Amino acid sequence: MPFAQEHTGSYYAATANEQTDYPRLKDDLRVDVCVIGGGFTGLSAALSLAERSYNVCILEANRIGWGASGRNGGQMIGGISGEEKLVEKYPEHADLIWEMGWRGHDIIRDRVERYAIDCDLKHGYVDVAIKPRHLRDLEEAEIKLSRRNFPYEHGLMSRQETCDALGTDAYIGALKNMGCGHLHPLNLAIGEAKAAESLGAAIFEQSAALKIDHGESVRVSTAEGSVTADFVLLAGNAYQFLDKSLRTRFLPVMSFIVATEPLSDDLLDVVNPHDLAVCDPNFLLKYYRLSADKRLIFGNRFRYLGEDKDVIAANHRPMMLDIYPQLKDVRIDYGWGGTIAVSINRVPQLGRLAPNVFYSNAYSGHGVNVTQLAGEVVADAMCGTMERFDILAGIPSMRIPGVNQFSDALVNLGVLWYGMKDKL
């Protein structure tokens, strides 16, 4: 079990609205629900339960939003990873699965408004096309949105329209979706924590859960205290170390992001002038957006396992300049990485280790949206409403032999393989 750590050197940590400083757990508590993990999943579940007057506590090993929830690209993208597999197994629930794919957006919008969470939420997102086959995929996606009477502005964009909207000729078209968007993820996490606390939830940082004793009531032990609860949720995602069996069901994949210095007004006239979140269709995808203070935040994955800002910047700069050569003289102020959990079948992993011990993880890169949904779904299940939980938990997670011993090698092989597929 790693020792307690402060936030990584990210742009988000440097611009957080406040630094959380919740106490360590040093007592023996009795609650209705104990949530292990202070990221989006755990915060969403805790807030959903606190809104229903449940007595909830959160145990976070480091700081609220310390993991992927506070480090990600900040892109609020629709859909559930592996959605087609869920529809294939549950065709009678296709409408509900579609609704779940967008539910996380509604949760975020509602909470930002209800609890006055300042997280720079902005609407506007494009999926871009690099090759003709990508255009065909976008055409199918647009047809699906139209058939579903999607309530937000959306539409295909020609090569020229894409160039005008993004300020680059790197793409041959795009699908614009104003129902998606972007935000400051760490500030959203902190805001959700404060909202849960305002409703009576107890939050403890630097309080790693070290042991679970199962039973009719569950006892979770930390280094200095314990929590006895009717229900427990394991919500550590890629940073989940408590149950070894869960760590055999996903690959811990590093993803990296840089943030430039604030761009000048002249550059902002041509670099993403409509302030959209952008994502390409590659397996090793590139994604970017502007921050509230007009930095370009640019992300990608590559074969690296460290956290050296200069190494990350050196890798990302050429890719950034391929899209925006105008940025050749722009300084990169921040570079950081984090670990996401990627399942083999790309389906999120929800389930139970015991009748009163739930888990939710492995969102395979769709975390900002799906974590919010997952927290609400688990909260519903603890309250006795199982329909959405049973659907999401209905596809068994696949174990990956040797992942705990050889995860770095497996991930590097995967990055190499998918990098080759992207070039085809």
C-alpha positions as CSV (number, residue, x, y, z in Angstrom):
1,M,0.0,0.0,0.0
2,P,1.6,3.4,-1.0
3,F,2.1,6.0,1.6
4,A,-0.2,9.1,1.5
5,Q,0.7,11.6,-1.2
6,E,-0.2,15.1,-2.1
7,H,-1.4,16.1,-5.6
8,T,0.7,15.6,-8.7
9,G,2.2,18.7,-10.3
10,S,-0.7,19.3,-12.6
11,Y,-2.3,22.5,-13.9
12,Y,-5.4,21.4,-12.1
13,A,-3.7,21.2,-8.7
14,A,-2.0,24.5,-9.3
15,T,-5.3,26.2,-10.0
16,A,-7.7,24.4,-7.7
17,N,-10.2,26.7,-6.0
18,E,-8.9,25.4,-2.6
19,Q,-6.7,22.8,-1.1
20,T,-8.7,20.2,0.8
21,D,-7.5,19.4,4.3
22,Y,-9.9,16.8,5.7
23,P,-8.8,15.0,8.9
24,R,-7.3,11.6,9.2
25,L,-9.6,8.9,10.6
26,K,-8.6,8.4,14.2
27,D,-11.8,7.0,15.6
28,D,-14.1,3.9,15.3
29,L,-17.2,5.1,13.4
30,R,-20.5,3.5,12.7
31,V,-22.3,4.6,9.5
32,D,-24.8,3.4,6.9
33,V,-22.3,3.5,4.0
34,C,-18.5,3.6,3.9
35,V,-17.1,4.7,0.5
36,I,-13.5,3.8,-0.2
37,G,-12.0,6.3,-2.6
38,G,-12.5,10.1,-2.9
39,G,-12.6,10.3,-6.7
40,F,-15.7,10.9,-8.9
41,T,-17.2,7.5,-8.4
42,G,-17.0,7.6,-4.6
43,L,-18.0,11.3,-4.5
44,S,-21.0,10.7,-6.7
45,A,-22.2,7.8,-4.7
46,A,-21.6,9.6,-1.4
47,L,-23.5,12.7,-2.5
48,S,-26.4,10.6,-4.0
49,L,-26.7,8.8,-0.6
50,A,-26.3,12.0,1.5
51,E,-29.1,13.6,-0.5
52,R,-31.3,10.7,0.6
53,S,-30.3,11.3,4.3
54,Y,-28.0,8.3,4.5
55,N,-25.1,8.5,7.0
56,V,-22.0,8.3,4.8
57,C,-18.3,8.5,5.2
58,I,-15.5,8.7,2.6
59,L,-12.1,7.2,3.1
60,E,-9.4,8.7,0.8
61,A,-5.9,7.4,0.9
62,N,-4.4,10.7,-0.4
63,R,-6.4,13.9,-1.2
64,I,-9.9,14.3,-2.8
65,G,-9.5,13.9,-6.5
66,W,-5.9,12.7,-6.2
67,G,-6.2,10.1,-8.9
68,A,-7.6,10.1,-12.4
69,S,-10.6,12.2,-11.3
70,G,-8.4,15.2,-10.6
71,R,-5.8,14.7,-13.4
72,N,-7.8,13.8,-16.6
73,G,-8.4,15.9,-19.7
74,G,-11.5,17.4,-18.4
75,Q,-13.6,16.3,-21.3
76,M,-17.3,15.6,-20.7
77,I,-18.0,13.0,-23.4
78,G,-21.2,11.1,-23.9
79,G,-21.7,7.3,-24.0
80,I,-20.5,4.3,-22.1
81,S,-17.4,2.5,-23.2
82,G,-18.5,-0.9,-24.4
83,E,-22.1,0.3,-24.9
84,E,-22.6,-1.9,-27.9
85,K,-21.9,-5.0,-25.8
86,L,-24.5,-4.0,-23.3
87,V,-27.1,-3.5,-26.0
88,E,-26.2,-6.8,-27.6
89,K,-26.8,-8.6,-24.3
90,Y,-29.8,-6.5,-23.2
91,P,-31.6,-5.4,-26.4
92,E,-34.8,-4.9,-24.5
93,H,-33.1,-2.2,-22.5
94,A,-31.5,-0.4,-25.4
95,D,-33.4,2.8,-24.5
96,L,-32.3,2.7,-20.9
97,I,-28.7,2.0,-21.9
98,W,-28.8,5.0,-24.2
99,E,-30.1,7.2,-21.4
100,M,-27.4,5.9,-19.0
101,G,-24.8,7.0,-21.5
102,W,-25.8,10.6,-21.1
103,R,-27.0,10.6,-17.5
104,G,-23.6,11.6,-16.1
105,H,-23.8,14.9,-18.0
106,D,-27.2,15.7,-16.4
107,I,-25.8,14.9,-13.0
108,I,-22.8,17.2,-13.5
109,R,-25.0,20.1,-14.8
110,D,-27.5,19.6,-12.0
111,R,-24.8,19.6,-9.2
112,V,-22.9,22.5,-10.7
113,E,-26.1,24.6,-10.5
114,R,-27.5,23.2,-7.3
115,Y,-24.3,23.4,-5.2
116,A,-22.8,26.4,-7.1
117,I,-19.7,24.4,-8.0
118,D,-17.1,26.6,-9.8
119,C,-15.5,24.2,-12.3
120,D,-15.4,26.2,-15.6
121,L,-18.1,24.0,-17.1
122,K,-18.4,24.9,-20.8
123,H,-20.5,23.2,-23.6
124,G,-19.1,22.2,-27.0
125,Y,-17.2,19.2,-28.2
126,V,-16.1,17.7,-31.5
127,D,-15.1,14.2,-32.6
128,V,-12.8,14.7,-35.5
129,A,-12.0,12.5,-38.5
130,I,-8.5,11.8,-39.9
131,K,-9.4,9.1,-42.4
132,P,-12.5,8.3,-44.6
133,R,-13.5,5.4,-42.3
134,H,-13.7,7.8,-39.4
135,L,-16.1,10.0,-41.4
136,R,-18.3,6.9,-41.9
137,D,-18.3,6.3,-38.2
138,L,-19.3,9.9,-37.5
139,E,-22.1,9.7,-40.0
140,E,-23.5,6.7,-38.2
141,A,-23.1,8.5,-34.9
142,E,-25.0,11.6,-36.2
143,I,-27.8,9.4,-37.5
144,K,-28.1,7.8,-34.1
145,L,-28.3,11.2,-32.3
146,S,-31.0,12.3,-34.7
147,R,-33.1,9.2,-34.3
148,R,-32.9,9.6,-30.6
149,N,-34.1,13.2,-30.8
150,F,-30.9,14.3,-29.0
151,P,-31.9,17.6,-27.3
152,Y,-28.7,19.5,-27.9
153,E,-27.3,21.0,-31.1
154,H,-25.3,18.5,-33.1
155,G,-24.2,18.0,-36.7
156,L,-21.6,16.9,-39.2
157,M,-19.0,19.4,-40.2
158,S,-17.2,19.5,-43.6
159,R,-13.4,19.7,-43.9
160,Q,-13.6,23.5,-44.3
161,E,-16.1,23.9,-41.5
162,T,-13.8,21.8,-39.2
163,C,-10.8,23.9,-40.2
164,D,-12.6,27.1,-39.5
165,A,-13.9,25.9,-36.1
166,L,-10.6,24.5,-34.9
167,G,-8.0,26.5,-36.7
168,T,-6.2,23.5,-38.1
169,D,-6.3,21.6,-41.4
170,A,-5.3,18.3,-39.6
171,Y,-8.8,16.8,-40.1
172,I,-11.1,15.9,-42.9
173,G,-14.4,16.5,-41.0
174,A,-16.0,16.3,-37.6
175,L,-19.1,15.7,-35.6
176,K,-20.0,18.6,-33.3
177,N,-22.0,18.0,-30.2
178,M,-23.1,20.8,-27.9
179,G,-24.4,18.3,-25.3
180,C,-20.8,17.4,-24.4
181,G,-18.2,19.8,-23.1
182,H,-15.3,20.4,-20.8
183,L,-14.5,21.4,-17.3
184,H,-11.9,21.7,-14.5
185,P,-12.1,18.1,-13.1
186,L,-10.3,18.7,-9.8
187,N,-12.6,21.6,-8.9
188,L,-15.6,19.5,-9.8
189,A,-14.4,16.8,-7.4
190,I,-13.7,19.3,-4.6
191,G,-17.1,20.9,-5.2
192,E,-18.8,17.5,-4.9
193,A,-16.9,16.7,-1.7
194,K,-18.0,20.0,-0.2
195,A,-21.6,19.4,-1.2
196,A,-21.6,15.9,0.4
197,E,-20.0,17.4,3.5
198,S,-22.7,20.0,3.7
199,L,-25.3,17.2,3.8
200,G,-23.6,15.5,6.7
201,A,-21.1,13.2,5.0
202,A,-17.9,12.6,6.9
203,I,-14.7,12.8,4.7
204,F,-11.3,11.6,5.8
205,E,-8.1,12.1,3.8
206,Q,-4.8,10.3,4.2
207,S,-6.8,7.5,5.6
208,A,-6.2,4.5,3.4
209,A,-8.4,1.5,3.9
210,L,-6.2,-1.4,4.7
211,K,-8.5,-4.3,5.5
212,I,-12.2,-5.3,5.1
213,D,-13.8,-7.7,7.5
214,H,-17.0,-9.0,5.9
215,G,-20.2,-9.9,7.7
216,E,-23.7,-8.7,8.2
217,S,-22.0,-5.4,9.0
218,V,-18.7,-4.6,7.3
219,R,-15.7,-3.3,9.2
220,V,-13.1,-1.3,7.3
221,S,-9.8,-0.7,9.1
222,T,-7.3,2.1,8.5
223,A,-4.0,2.7,10.2
224,E,-5.5,4.7,13.0
225,G,-9.2,3.9,13.0
226,S,-12.1,1.9,11.6
227,V,-15.5,2.2,10.1
228,T,-18.4,-0.2,10.6
229,A,-21.0,0.1,7.9
230,D,-24.1,-1.7,6.5
231,F,-22.7,-1.2,3.0
232,V,-19.3,-0.5,1.5
233,L,-18.3,0.8,-2.0
234,L,-14.8,0.2,-3.4
235,A,-14.2,3.1,-5.7
236,G,-10.4,3.3,-6.1
237,N,-10.4,2.5,-9.9
238,A,-6.8,2.0,-11.1
239,Y,-5.5,3.0,-7.6
240,Q,-7.5,0.2,-5.9
241,F,-5.2,-1.9,-3.8
242,L,-7.5,-3.3,-1.2
243,D,-8.9,-6.3,-3.2
244,K,-6.3,-8.1,-5.3
245,S,-8.9,-9.9,-7.4
246,L,-10.2,-6.6,-8.8
247,R,-6.7,-5.6,-10.0
248,T,-6.5,-8.7,-12.2
249,R,-9.5,-7.5,-14.3
250,F,-8.1,-4.3,-15.9
251,L,-4.9,-2.9,-17.3
252,P,-3.5,0.1,-15.4
253,V,-2.6,2.5,-18.3
254,M,-0.7,5.7,-18.0
255,S,-2.0,8.8,-19.8
256,F,-0.2,12.1,-20.0
257,I,-1.2,15.7,-20.4
258,V,0.5,19.1,-20.9
259,A,-0.7,22.6,-20.4
260,T,0.9,25.5,-22.3
261,E,1.3,29.0,-21.0
262,P,-1.8,31.2,-21.6
263,L,-2.2,31.9,-25.3
264,S,-2.1,35.4,-26.7
265,D,-5.2,37.0,-28.2
266,D,-3.7,36.7,-31.6
267,L,-3.2,32.9,-31.2
268,L,-6.7,32.5,-29.7
269,D,-8.1,33.9,-33.0
270,V,-6.8,30.8,-34.8
271,V,-6.2,28.1,-32.2
272,N,-9.5,26.5,-31.4
273,P,-11.4,29.8,-31.6
274,H,-14.7,28.3,-30.7
275,D,-13.3,26.9,-27.4
276,L,-14.4,23.3,-28.1
277,A,-13.2,20.1,-26.5
278,V,-11.6,17.9,-29.3
279,C,-10.9,14.2,-29.5
280,D,-9.5,12.2,-32.4
281,P,-10.6,8.6,-33.1
282,N,-7.3,6.8,-32.8
283,F,-6.7,4.0,-30.2
284,L,-3.8,6.2,-28.9
285,L,-6.0,9.2,-29.1
286,K,-5.0,12.9,-28.9
287,Y,-7.4,15.2,-27.1
288,Y,-7.2,18.8,-26.3
289,R,-9.2,21.9,-25.2
290,L,-8.6,25.4,-23.8
291,S,-8.6,26.0,-20.1
292,A,-10.5,28.9,-18.5
293,D,-7.3,31.0,-18.6
294,K,-6.7,30.1,-22.2
295,R,-4.0,27.5,-22.0
296,L,-4.0,24.6,-24.5
297,I,-4.5,21.4,-22.5
298,F,-3.3,18.5,-24.7
299,G,-3.2,14.8,-23.9
300,N,-2.0,11.6,-25.3
301,R,-0.6,8.2,-24.3
302,F,2.9,6.9,-25.0
303,R,5.3,4.3,-23.7
304,Y,6.5,5.9,-20.6
305,L,6.0,5.1,-16.9
306,G,7.5,8.1,-15.2
307,E,6.2,11.6,-14.2
308,D,9.1,13.9,-15.5
309,K,7.4,17.0,-16.8
310,D,10.2,17.6,-19.3
311,V,9.9,14.1,-20.8
312,I,6.2,14.5,-21.1
313,A,6.5,17.9,-22.7
314,A,9.1,16.7,-25.2
315,N,6.8,13.8,-26.3
316,H,3.7,16.0,-26.6
317,R,5.2,19.1,-28.3
318,P,5.7,17.5,-31.7
319,M,2.1,16.1,-31.7
320,M,0.8,19.4,-30.6
321,L,2.7,21.2,-33.4
322,D,1.4,18.8,-36.0
323,I,-2.0,20.2,-35.3
324,Y,-1.0,23.8,-34.4
325,P,2.4,24.8,-35.8
326,Q,1.5,28.3,-34.7
327,L,2.5,27.2,-31.1
328,K,6.1,26.5,-31.9
329,D,7.3,29.3,-29.6
330,V,4.7,28.7,-26.9
331,R,6.1,27.5,-23.5
332,I,4.7,24.4,-21.9
333,D,4.2,25.1,-18.2
334,Y,2.9,21.8,-16.9
335,G,3.2,18.2,-17.8
336,W,1.8,15.3,-15.7
337,G,0.5,11.8,-15.9
338,G,-1.9,9.5,-14.2
339,T,-3.3,6.0,-14.4
340,I,-6.6,4.9,-15.8
341,A,-8.1,1.4,-15.6
342,V,-8.9,-0.2,-19.0
343,S,-10.8,-3.4,-19.2
344,I,-10.3,-5.9,-22.0
345,N,-13.8,-5.6,-23.3
346,R,-14.0,-1.9,-22.5
347,V,-17.2,-2.3,-20.4
348,P,-17.2,-0.6,-17.0
349,Q,-16.8,-3.1,-14.1
350,L,-19.6,-2.9,-11.5
351,G,-20.4,-5.7,-9.2
352,R,-20.3,-7.1,-5.6
353,L,-17.7,-8.9,-3.6
354,A,-20.4,-9.7,-1.0
355,P,-24.1,-8.9,-0.7
356,N,-23.2,-5.6,1.0
357,V,-19.8,-4.8,-0.6
358,F,-20.0,-3.1,-4.0
359,Y,-17.3,-2.1,-6.4
360,S,-17.1,0.1,-9.5
361,N,-14.1,0.8,-11.7
362,A,-12.5,0.4,-15.2
363,Y,-14.2,3.2,-17.2
364,S,-11.6,2.9,-20.0
365,G,-11.2,6.6,-20.6
366,H,-14.9,7.7,-20.3
367,G,-14.5,8.6,-16.6
368,V,-15.8,12.1,-16.3
369,N,-19.3,11.1,-17.4
370,V,-19.6,7.4,-16.4
371,T,-18.2,7.8,-12.9
372,Q,-21.0,10.2,-12.1
373,L,-23.5,7.6,-13.4
374,A,-21.9,4.7,-11.7
375,G,-22.0,6.5,-8.3
376,E,-25.7,7.1,-8.7
377,V,-26.3,3.6,-9.9
378,V,-24.5,2.0,-6.9
379,A,-26.4,4.4,-4.5
380,D,-29.7,3.2,-6.1
381,A,-28.6,-0.4,-5.6
382,M,-27.9,0.1,-2.0
383,C,-31.4,1.6,-1.7
384,G,-32.9,-1.4,-3.3
385,T,-33.4,-0.3,-6.9
386,M,-31.3,-2.7,-9.0
387,E,-32.3,-2.3,-12.7
388,R,-29.5,-0.1,-13.9
389,F,-26.9,-1.8,-11.7
390,D,-27.9,-5.3,-12.9
391,I,-27.5,-4.2,-16.6
392,L,-24.0,-2.6,-16.0
393,A,-22.9,-5.6,-13.9
394,G,-24.4,-8.1,-16.3
395,I,-21.3,-8.6,-18.5
396,P,-18.6,-10.4,-16.5
397,S,-15.2,-8.8,-16.3
398,M,-12.4,-10.7,-17.8
399,R,-9.3,-11.6,-15.7
400,I,-5.9,-10.8,-17.3
401,P,-3.3,-13.5,-16.4
402,G,-0.1,-12.0,-15.1
403,V,-1.3,-8.4,-15.0
404,N,-0.1,-7.8,-11.4
405,Q,3.3,-9.1,-12.2
406,F,3.8,-7.8,-15.8
407,S,1.4,-4.9,-16.2
408,D,4.1,-2.5,-17.4
409,A,5.2,-4.9,-20.2
410,L,1.7,-5.7,-21.2
411,V,0.7,-2.0,-21.4
412,N,3.8,-1.2,-23.4
413,L,3.0,-4.0,-25.8
414,G,-0.5,-2.7,-26.1
415,V,0.6,0.8,-26.8
416,L,2.9,-0.5,-29.6
417,W,0.2,-2.7,-31.1
418,Y,-2.5,0.0,-31.1
419,G,0.0,2.6,-32.4
420,M,0.5,0.3,-35.4
421,K,-3.2,-0.1,-35.9
422,D,-3.7,3.7,-35.8
423,K,-1.4,3.9,-38.8
424,L,-3.4,1.5,-41.0
